[in-house]
Amino acid sequence: MTNLGQMMKQAQEFQSKMTEMQESLANFEVTGSAAGGMVQATLNGTGEARRVKIDPSLVAPDDAEVLEDLIVAAFNDAKAKVEAHRAEKMAEITGGLRLPPGMSLPF
């Protein structure tokens, strides 16, 4: 029974580390750019769009901020749809097996 106890302890430690990593990724940000930096997109470590920056010379200056916000919203809407689709497909594969809170596949 000691091995089972050790396995449970390791599983808990693994889940704790996964939670820490997920929190760390949510706070991590990276910015990609195009057109020599005239268009920039910032995502967090989970792939969620945080910001889009468009050089005002590419659009009417009064429209840039609204356009940036709309692009972020559209990106995040698409990401949510991908995640829902992935969850649906994963449920098909696992036969509806529910994973413990905070744990997801693939690991």
C-alpha positions as CSV (number, residue, x, y, z in Angstrom):
1,M,0.0,0.0,0.0
2,T,3.0,2.3,0.4
3,N,3.4,2.5,-3.4
4,L,-0.3,3.5,-3.8
5,G,0.2,6.2,-1.1
6,Q,3.3,7.4,-2.9
7,M,1.5,7.5,-6.3
8,M,-1.3,9.5,-4.8
9,K,1.2,12.0,-3.3
10,Q,3.0,12.3,-6.6
11,A,-0.3,12.8,-8.4
12,Q,-1.2,15.6,-6.0
13,E,2.3,17.2,-6.4
14,F,1.9,16.9,-10.2
15,Q,-1.5,18.6,-10.1
16,S,-0.1,21.3,-7.9
17,K,2.7,21.9,-10.3
18,M,0.3,22.0,-13.3
19,T,-1.8,24.6,-11.5
20,E,1.2,26.7,-10.9
21,M,2.3,26.4,-14.5
22,Q,-1.1,27.3,-15.7
23,E,-1.1,30.4,-13.5
24,S,2.3,31.3,-14.7
25,L,1.3,31.0,-18.3
26,A,-1.7,33.2,-17.8
27,N,0.6,36.0,-16.6
28,F,3.3,35.5,-19.3
29,E,2.9,37.7,-22.3
30,V,4.6,37.8,-25.7
31,T,4.2,40.2,-28.5
32,G,4.5,39.4,-32.2
33,S,4.7,42.0,-34.9
34,A,4.3,42.5,-38.7
35,A,5.1,45.2,-41.1
36,G,8.1,46.4,-39.3
37,G,6.3,46.7,-36.0
38,M,3.4,48.6,-37.4
39,V,1.0,45.9,-36.3
40,Q,1.6,44.1,-33.0
41,A,-0.4,41.4,-31.2
42,T,0.2,40.4,-27.6
43,L,-0.9,37.0,-26.3
44,N,-0.6,35.5,-22.9
45,G,0.9,32.0,-22.4
46,T,-2.5,30.3,-22.8
47,G,-3.0,31.9,-26.2
48,E,-5.5,34.5,-25.1
49,A,-5.2,37.8,-27.0
50,R,-4.4,40.7,-24.6
51,R,-3.7,43.6,-27.0
52,V,-3.5,44.5,-30.6
53,K,-1.7,47.7,-31.6
54,I,-2.1,49.2,-35.1
55,D,0.0,52.1,-36.2
56,P,-2.3,55.0,-36.8
57,S,-0.8,55.6,-40.2
58,L,-2.4,52.4,-41.4
59,V,-6.0,53.5,-40.6
60,A,-7.9,56.6,-39.8
61,P,-6.4,57.7,-36.4
62,D,-9.8,57.9,-34.7
63,D,-10.6,54.3,-35.8
64,A,-7.4,52.6,-34.6
65,E,-8.3,52.0,-31.0
66,V,-11.8,50.6,-31.8
67,L,-10.3,48.4,-34.5
68,E,-7.7,47.1,-32.0
69,D,-10.4,46.2,-29.5
70,L,-12.6,44.5,-32.1
71,I,-9.6,42.4,-33.3
72,V,-8.9,41.2,-29.7
73,A,-12.5,40.3,-29.2
74,A,-12.8,38.4,-32.4
75,F,-9.6,36.5,-31.7
76,N,-10.8,35.5,-28.3
77,D,-14.2,34.5,-29.6
78,A,-12.5,32.2,-32.1
79,K,-10.2,30.8,-29.4
80,A,-13.3,30.0,-27.2
81,K,-14.9,28.2,-30.1
82,V,-11.7,26.1,-30.7
83,E,-11.6,25.2,-27.0
84,A,-15.3,24.2,-27.0
85,H,-14.7,22.0,-30.1
86,R,-11.6,20.5,-28.5
87,A,-13.5,19.7,-25.3
88,E,-16.3,18.1,-27.3
89,K,-13.8,15.9,-29.2
90,M,-12.0,15.0,-26.0
91,A,-15.3,14.0,-24.4
92,E,-15.9,11.7,-27.3
93,I,-12.5,10.1,-26.9
94,T,-12.7,9.7,-23.1
95,G,-16.3,8.6,-23.2
96,G,-17.4,11.5,-21.0
97,L,-14.8,10.6,-18.3
98,R,-14.5,13.7,-16.1
99,L,-11.0,14.7,-15.1
100,P,-10.2,16.2,-11.6
101,P,-10.6,20.0,-11.4
102,G,-7.6,21.9,-12.9
103,M,-6.4,18.9,-14.9
104,S,-6.9,18.7,-18.6
105,L,-5.7,16.7,-21.5
106,P,-3.3,16.7,-23.2
107,F,-1.0,17.1,-20.2
